[in-house]
């Protein structure tokens, strides 16, 4: 009880020094840094409890800061952001998908992390009569070099953007977001179906062995209908994350998905000695073969259930998915005997390539133009922006990020936590793929890109277009969404 009373008294003194008569003991410079700041924070997927400890730790160090956390549904999220920003009611901090970063930066909706941030910290002294003084300290700002050092490579490619310095007119790299976690695409496989087919281990490569395994694992009835599928490949709508799977196959085959805002996955690689080698086309051919009844790997068609439902219902041997699918699988099929394995790679390739999927935290540029903020002065608006970025920096540090990861059961974005998470019985496989995970910029409209990839797949599966024409047309359409 005594400790609670002392803590209450200390808090009272701090609040008194901020809002009450104690301000006359604080110099004008410090007053600017301890003005009460309220930050509105919007996210999807995670609830307030997942962030409670991080917010509590931050506001304990900065008691003049209040953070309001709001969780929105994914299907309403981006539209809600657009509408809120249009009416000056948007959040100060918010999450965006890693593939949206350049779109939001080019539209001027997000701002880069400042090069310098100063924050005030309360210093409580005295044993009987508690007194609070304020200490101004520089925050350890995360620059592009630190992103490259501390986070996996995919993060640097997505959140560090080259801009033109207004004073020097020279290009400079700026950090526009930071992640708290990164997920990777991996293989889910049904151990019972593997055992029944006499297959002792999950295939490590997209090779002949993989194809023969799929053939063994696929069953049809006397009408030729698939009643058990070896793998969910080849389709679009009824395969979870089909566009990610196909993009990964293209990258593993050697395709450069995007180069300096130019869609290039339809081209032959510049470094290729084979002038007629088009990895994007080869990847699409390999992918769609699994929906071709004339091929021995035929194992999928558009009449089947969604791949996740098929897997849960014990009718699908191999599914490719992310760690966020684990809770649903375990909840809906607690007795399903399944395991995880790494994504298959190209045999004899010098490098492994995996696929990264994640969200990043960023700061709204509207903080500097919001009428309510400007009523309190330019200094207030700038300090609010600095505080928003300081909170993201704080949340992304190893100690705080670990709290978030432990609560949400997600895989890290930080290199330093990969060894520990690689030993986790559930998340280990996802974590082991982080260092080789990549992503790609998908233009200003990721949803449109999904539909373009879907149309490309469907046009080949239906026989409406030859593979080369379908790939070239898809690349042209995605290019229109880039600029």
Legacy VTK file of the C-alpha trace (Angstrom):
# vtk DataFile Version 3.0
C-alpha trace
ASCII
DATASET POLYDATA
POINTS 483 float
0.000 0.000 0.000
2.848 2.382 0.893
4.448 1.846 -2.521
1.127 2.606 -4.231
0.767 5.842 -2.247
4.329 6.893 -3.151
3.728 6.065 -6.823
0.508 8.075 -6.761
2.269 11.012 -5.175
5.055 10.891 -7.759
2.498 10.781 -10.572
0.622 13.695 -9.005
3.821 15.727 -8.811
4.592 14.978 -12.460
1.120 15.933 -13.600
1.237 19.027 -11.402
4.478 20.074 -13.054
2.911 19.648 -16.483
-0.533 21.139 -16.025
-0.465 23.124 -12.829
1.468 25.803 -11.057
4.621 23.750 -11.368
4.999 25.102 -14.891
6.402 28.361 -13.543
9.471 26.416 -12.413
10.096 25.045 -15.918
12.037 27.044 -18.504
10.339 27.948 -21.773
12.337 25.478 -23.852
11.339 22.563 -21.639
7.695 23.694 -21.566
7.578 23.152 -25.324
8.606 19.508 -24.896
6.161 18.651 -22.106
2.952 19.986 -23.593
0.222 17.326 -23.292
0.041 15.301 -26.521
-2.706 12.881 -27.564
-1.858 10.421 -30.327
-4.567 8.481 -32.150
-3.290 5.100 -33.361
-5.151 2.940 -35.924
-4.311 -0.672 -36.730
-5.852 -3.924 -37.986
-5.602 -7.518 -36.693
-4.352 -6.751 -33.151
-6.503 -5.572 -30.249
-5.725 -2.986 -27.545
-4.509 -5.680 -25.128
-1.738 -6.606 -27.549
-0.341 -3.084 -27.217
-1.227 -2.293 -23.609
2.215 -3.080 -22.166
4.102 -1.097 -24.804
1.826 1.937 -24.439
2.074 1.765 -20.642
5.877 1.616 -20.781
6.055 4.576 -23.144
3.636 6.811 -21.249
5.416 5.991 -17.988
8.571 7.514 -19.474
6.593 10.358 -21.055
3.580 11.058 -18.796
2.466 14.015 -20.903
1.626 11.622 -23.774
-1.713 9.851 -24.169
-2.212 7.185 -26.845
-5.679 6.179 -28.037
-5.578 2.796 -29.760
-8.243 1.734 -32.247
-8.588 -1.567 -34.070
-10.479 -1.597 -37.384
-11.631 -4.428 -39.634
-9.399 -5.102 -42.619
-12.255 -4.852 -45.123
-13.054 -1.306 -43.953
-9.580 -0.106 -43.052
-8.154 1.630 -46.108
-11.443 3.284 -47.008
-11.747 4.527 -43.421
-8.238 6.016 -43.678
-9.028 7.803 -46.929
-12.278 9.263 -45.592
-10.707 10.314 -42.282
-7.769 12.080 -43.933
-10.129 13.888 -46.305
-11.966 15.425 -43.352
-8.910 16.068 -41.132
-9.941 13.343 -38.673
-7.313 10.757 -39.519
-5.019 8.981 -37.079
-1.598 10.300 -36.118
0.002 6.846 -36.240
-1.331 4.013 -38.371
-0.429 0.685 -39.960
-0.147 0.030 -43.676
0.726 -3.135 -45.579
4.356 -3.281 -46.648
3.265 -3.114 -50.302
1.442 0.206 -49.688
4.419 2.215 -48.384
5.484 3.829 -51.664
1.889 4.582 -52.613
1.250 6.449 -49.361
4.616 8.228 -49.580
4.036 9.366 -53.170
0.566 10.623 -52.258
2.087 12.677 -49.435
0.038 10.950 -46.737
2.980 9.830 -44.601
6.103 11.562 -43.383
9.651 10.334 -42.885
11.271 9.846 -39.505
12.988 13.116 -38.494
16.778 13.181 -38.403
16.700 14.430 -34.810
14.137 13.938 -32.040
14.334 15.400 -28.538
12.092 14.089 -25.761
11.547 15.126 -22.131
11.959 12.646 -19.274
10.825 13.250 -15.658
13.526 12.954 -13.002
12.111 12.402 -9.500
14.397 13.302 -6.604
14.056 13.575 -2.823
13.167 10.910 -0.263
10.422 12.691 1.691
9.548 15.711 -0.376
9.438 14.511 -3.958
10.533 16.965 -6.612
10.381 16.526 -10.371
12.754 18.062 -12.823
12.779 17.465 -16.566
15.680 16.219 -18.601
15.765 16.732 -22.377
17.457 13.860 -24.210
17.984 13.056 -27.897
16.177 9.895 -29.003
18.119 7.184 -30.871
16.634 7.908 -34.304
16.409 4.998 -36.762
18.090 5.979 -40.040
18.471 3.937 -43.220
21.767 2.401 -42.042
20.185 1.232 -38.803
17.276 -0.309 -40.730
19.806 -2.175 -42.861
21.680 -3.371 -39.759
18.843 -4.215 -37.365
16.026 -5.474 -39.602
15.819 -8.209 -42.229
16.664 -7.172 -45.796
13.050 -7.092 -47.005
12.301 -4.271 -44.561
14.985 -1.984 -45.962
13.647 -2.504 -49.493
10.115 -1.578 -48.422
10.455 1.265 -45.879
13.574 3.166 -47.010
12.782 5.490 -49.906
15.157 7.820 -51.728
13.918 11.421 -51.829
15.438 14.759 -52.853
16.828 16.916 -50.041
15.202 20.353 -50.386
18.294 22.203 -49.139
21.017 20.380 -51.102
18.870 19.123 -54.015
20.672 15.813 -53.612
19.050 12.378 -53.153
18.887 11.025 -49.622
17.471 7.901 -48.064
14.655 8.344 -45.570
12.767 5.902 -43.334
9.007 6.113 -43.833
7.832 3.215 -41.640
8.987 0.466 -39.275
7.579 -3.045 -38.768
6.937 -4.941 -35.551
6.782 -8.356 -37.224
7.240 -10.093 -40.591
5.466 -13.256 -41.759
6.780 -15.692 -44.374
5.033 -18.040 -46.761
5.630 -21.673 -45.800
4.428 -25.204 -46.494
1.644 -26.820 -44.461
1.391 -30.565 -45.068
-0.957 -33.298 -43.848
1.147 -36.003 -42.194
-1.585 -38.641 -42.339
-2.016 -38.216 -46.088
1.759 -38.312 -46.542
2.002 -41.479 -44.448
-0.774 -43.185 -46.393
0.985 -42.361 -49.664
4.315 -43.693 -48.350
5.996 -40.272 -48.497
8.489 -39.915 -45.651
9.285 -36.189 -45.826
8.033 -32.918 -47.260
9.660 -32.067 -50.619
12.396 -29.450 -50.443
12.445 -28.557 -54.160
10.052 -27.891 -57.049
11.445 -30.900 -58.880
10.418 -34.267 -60.274
10.134 -35.677 -56.751
7.689 -32.898 -55.818
5.588 -33.620 -58.887
5.552 -37.367 -58.234
4.523 -36.741 -54.628
1.613 -34.593 -55.800
0.557 -37.356 -58.187
0.575 -39.913 -55.343
-1.356 -37.596 -53.040
-4.132 -36.710 -55.516
-7.206 -38.930 -55.757
-10.134 -38.832 -58.202
-13.457 -40.677 -58.141
-14.884 -42.713 -61.036
-16.276 -39.498 -62.535
-12.827 -37.942 -62.695
-13.618 -35.498 -59.896
-10.830 -34.594 -57.483
-11.758 -35.855 -54.005
-8.294 -35.408 -52.493
-5.789 -32.877 -53.780
-2.031 -33.262 -53.587
-1.360 -29.520 -53.614
-3.206 -26.225 -53.913
-1.495 -24.773 -56.982
-2.617 -23.544 -60.370
-5.802 -21.628 -59.553
-6.747 -18.186 -58.280
-9.866 -17.451 -56.219
-9.935 -20.703 -54.273
-6.227 -20.708 -53.334
-5.143 -18.655 -50.327
-2.585 -16.000 -51.350
-2.285 -17.301 -54.920
-0.603 -14.080 -56.090
2.124 -14.385 -53.431
2.787 -18.020 -54.371
3.086 -17.191 -58.058
5.253 -14.117 -57.394
7.576 -16.265 -55.290
7.843 -18.852 -58.077
8.738 -16.057 -60.491
11.408 -14.636 -58.173
12.858 -18.070 -57.461
13.028 -18.684 -61.220
15.079 -15.510 -61.668
12.462 -12.908 -62.573
13.012 -9.300 -61.525
9.485 -8.275 -60.507
10.039 -4.514 -60.509
13.010 -2.278 -61.347
12.888 1.461 -60.638
9.101 1.640 -60.877
9.079 -0.425 -64.054
7.322 -3.818 -64.092
9.912 -6.261 -65.433
8.758 -9.779 -64.538
7.833 -10.476 -68.194
11.395 -9.822 -69.405
14.459 -12.031 -69.637
16.899 -11.210 -66.817
19.693 -8.821 -67.820
22.269 -11.125 -66.270
20.956 -14.234 -68.020
23.192 -15.918 -70.580
20.079 -17.496 -72.083
18.540 -14.773 -74.256
15.307 -16.697 -74.707
14.840 -17.475 -70.998
11.721 -15.809 -69.589
11.409 -16.885 -65.926
8.038 -15.189 -65.437
6.540 -17.283 -68.212
8.198 -20.472 -66.991
6.876 -19.899 -63.463
3.330 -19.331 -64.729
3.548 -22.466 -66.886
4.726 -24.545 -63.920
2.008 -23.060 -61.710
-0.908 -23.601 -64.100
0.127 -27.156 -64.997
-1.479 -28.274 -61.732
-4.910 -27.304 -63.136
-4.344 -28.964 -66.510
-6.213 -32.331 -66.714
-3.790 -33.523 -69.411
-0.792 -33.206 -67.069
0.220 -35.907 -64.589
0.409 -33.277 -61.816
-3.278 -32.358 -62.269
-4.532 -31.781 -58.717
-6.650 -28.612 -58.682
-9.575 -26.893 -60.401
-11.980 -24.039 -59.787
-14.788 -26.306 -58.506
-12.891 -27.197 -55.324
-13.371 -25.533 -51.947
-11.022 -22.831 -50.705
-7.584 -24.283 -50.048
-7.706 -23.499 -46.311
-11.081 -25.267 -45.997
-9.807 -28.230 -48.006
-6.773 -28.529 -45.742
-8.853 -28.288 -42.566
-11.267 -30.894 -43.932
-8.452 -33.413 -44.505
-8.819 -33.251 -48.296
-5.633 -31.374 -49.181
-2.095 -32.704 -48.649
-0.036 -29.522 -49.238
-1.059 -25.912 -48.741
1.136 -22.815 -48.764
0.271 -20.191 -46.173
1.340 -17.818 -43.424
1.619 -18.147 -39.648
-1.621 -16.210 -39.137
-3.462 -19.281 -40.463
-2.219 -21.489 -37.610
-4.797 -20.413 -34.982
-7.727 -20.985 -37.358
-6.480 -24.432 -38.388
-6.000 -25.500 -34.768
-9.364 -24.090 -33.697
-11.357 -25.669 -36.533
-9.467 -28.963 -36.742
-7.857 -29.695 -33.356
-7.148 -33.324 -34.307
-5.660 -32.623 -37.740
-2.211 -34.235 -37.982
-0.194 -31.639 -39.883
3.299 -30.174 -39.866
5.242 -27.281 -41.346
8.151 -27.326 -43.779
10.118 -24.673 -45.618
8.908 -23.386 -48.967
10.274 -25.516 -51.830
13.167 -23.947 -53.695
14.657 -24.295 -57.183
16.997 -27.283 -57.101
20.702 -26.436 -57.579
19.998 -22.720 -57.129
22.788 -20.825 -55.366
20.317 -18.929 -53.166
17.095 -19.610 -51.339
14.286 -17.098 -51.856
11.209 -16.841 -49.641
8.264 -14.447 -49.508
7.656 -11.732 -46.895
4.213 -10.433 -45.948
3.813 -7.845 -43.178
2.485 -4.516 -41.929
4.455 -1.420 -40.978
3.804 1.482 -38.605
3.990 5.021 -39.967
3.134 8.640 -39.127
0.572 10.820 -40.872
1.850 13.951 -42.621
-1.506 15.533 -41.713
-0.154 16.194 -38.200
1.654 19.247 -39.595
-1.426 20.622 -41.384
-4.216 19.661 -39.007
-6.115 22.813 -37.980
-6.481 21.723 -34.351
-2.740 21.140 -34.050
-1.840 24.413 -35.743
-4.095 26.345 -33.344
-1.609 25.330 -30.660
1.311 26.532 -32.771
3.807 25.162 -35.265
6.120 24.055 -32.462
3.335 21.914 -31.016
2.573 20.268 -34.383
6.258 19.483 -34.941
6.680 18.052 -31.458
3.534 15.936 -31.886
5.000 14.512 -35.097
8.311 13.846 -33.323
6.497 12.149 -30.444
4.551 9.928 -32.863
7.782 8.813 -34.505
9.475 8.371 -31.148
6.704 6.000 -30.079
7.119 3.907 -33.253
10.890 3.822 -32.683
10.286 2.737 -29.081
7.750 0.034 -30.039
10.055 -1.411 -32.709
13.034 -1.806 -30.349
13.896 -5.342 -29.324
12.633 -5.147 -25.720
9.220 -3.749 -26.651
8.844 -5.700 -29.908
9.389 -8.914 -27.966
6.403 -8.068 -25.722
4.261 -7.646 -28.815
5.541 -10.822 -30.479
5.020 -12.918 -27.355
1.417 -11.729 -27.053
0.455 -12.024 -30.702
2.501 -15.160 -31.539
4.067 -13.515 -34.584
7.526 -13.688 -36.111
10.044 -10.907 -35.722
11.295 -8.256 -38.126
14.516 -7.881 -36.111
17.590 -9.925 -36.938
18.538 -10.221 -33.262
15.387 -12.196 -32.373
15.564 -14.701 -35.233
17.791 -17.279 -33.445
15.429 -17.442 -30.464
12.290 -17.645 -32.589
13.849 -20.278 -34.868
13.664 -22.673 -31.918
9.964 -22.017 -31.336
7.944 -25.223 -31.978
5.197 -23.336 -33.841
6.887 -20.289 -35.358
10.335 -21.739 -35.965
9.836 -22.578 -39.641
8.485 -19.110 -40.440
11.378 -17.484 -38.541
14.032 -19.579 -40.300
12.943 -18.139 -43.659
13.112 -14.468 -42.634
16.671 -13.758 -43.747
15.924 -14.914 -47.305
12.440 -13.380 -47.542
11.652 -10.794 -50.217
8.662 -8.773 -51.332
7.902 -6.451 -54.228
6.212 -3.125 -54.899
2.854 -3.807 -56.545
1.852 -0.374 -57.763
-0.555 2.162 -56.313
-3.425 -0.283 -56.129
-2.498 -3.658 -54.614
-6.102 -4.836 -54.944
-6.056 -4.091 -58.667
-2.790 -5.997 -58.953
-4.441 -9.021 -57.316
-7.219 -8.945 -59.917
-4.721 -8.566 -62.770
-2.756 -11.606 -61.552
-6.045 -13.506 -61.168
-7.070 -12.649 -64.742
-3.638 -13.700 -66.002
-3.909 -17.106 -64.305
-7.532 -17.642 -65.351
-6.851 -16.722 -69.001
-4.128 -19.399 -69.187
-6.107 -22.050 -67.310
-9.142 -21.508 -69.566
-7.012 -21.576 -72.710
-8.057 -18.059 -73.722
-4.480 -16.777 -73.966
-1.049 -18.323 -74.495
1.303 -17.910 -71.562
3.589 -15.283 -73.129
0.647 -13.055 -74.104
-0.990 -13.413 -70.668
2.213 -12.455 -68.835
2.938 -9.468 -71.073
-0.630 -8.169 -70.774
-0.598 -8.516 -66.974
2.696 -6.613 -66.767
1.280 -3.785 -68.910
-1.826 -3.501 -66.715
0.155 -3.492 -63.456
2.477 -0.833 -64.937
-0.562 1.437 -65.321
-1.101 1.295 -61.542
2.513 2.219 -60.742
2.512 5.841 -61.901
LINES 1 484
483 0 1 2 3 4 5 6 7 8 9 10 11 12 13 14 15 16 17 18 19 20 21 22 23 24 25 26 27 28 29 30 31 32 33 34 35 36 37 38 39 40 41 42 43 44 45 46 47 48 49 50 51 52 53 54 55 56 57 58 59 60 61 62 63 64 65 66 67 68 69 70 71 72 73 74 75 76 77 78 79 80 81 82 83 84 85 86 87 88 89 90 91 92 93 94 95 96 97 98 99 100 101 102 103 104 105 106 107 108 109 110 111 112 113 114 115 116 117 118 119 120 121 122 123 124 125 126 127 128 129 130 131 132 133 134 135 136 137 138 139 140 141 142 143 144 145 146 147 148 149 150 151 152 153 154 155 156 157 158 159 160 161 162 163 164 165 166 167 168 169 170 171 172 173 174 175 176 177 178 179 180 181 182 183 184 185 186 187 188 189 190 191 192 193 194 195 196 197 198 199 200 201 202 203 204 205 206 207 208 209 210 211 212 213 214 215 216 217 218 219 220 221 222 223 224 225 226 227 228 229 230 231 232 233 234 235 236 237 238 239 240 241 242 243 244 245 246 247 248 249 250 251 252 253 254 255 256 257 258 259 260 261 262 263 264 265 266 267 268 269 270 271 272 273 274 275 276 277 278 279 280 281 282 283 284 285 286 287 288 289 290 291 292 293 294 295 296 297 298 299 300 301 302 303 304 305 306 307 308 309 310 311 312 313 314 315 316 317 318 319 320 321 322 323 324 325 326 327 328 329 330 331 332 333 334 335 336 337 338 339 340 341 342 343 344 345 346 347 348 349 350 351 352 353 354 355 356 357 358 359 360 361 362 363 364 365 366 367 368 369 370 371 372 373 374 375 376 377 378 379 380 381 382 383 384 385 386 387 388 389 390 391 392 393 394 395 396 397 398 399 400 401 402 403 404 405 406 407 408 409 410 411 412 413 414 415 416 417 418 419 420 421 422 423 424 425 426 427 428 429 430 431 432 433 434 435 436 437 438 439 440 441 442 443 444 445 446 447 448 449 450 451 452 453 454 455 456 457 458 459 460 461 462 463 464 465 466 467 468 469 470 471 472 473 474 475 476 477 478 479 480 481 482
